Amino acid sequence: MNPLFKQFGNQQNGNILQQFGQFMQQMKGKNPNEIINQLVSEGKVNQQQLNAVQQQAQQMQGIFRPFFK
């Protein structure tokens, strides 16, 4: 069994992992900083939202780090 599925342990989280895989495929070759800057400049994301998402991403790095070595 995939270690991520053991970590998360249920079907709903399996779907989240599948969506994450799709997201990774969509982001290949794109500069995430440019996308973020564009969203902020267009007013689609404000600084408070950006800070919250960045904090969540930092927390998730610990979970995903072993898979990106």
Buried (B, 14 or more C-beta within 10 A) or exposed (E): EEEBEEEBEEEEEBEEBEEEEEEEEEEEEEEEEEEBEEBBEEEEBEEEEEEEEEEEEEEEEEEEEEEEE
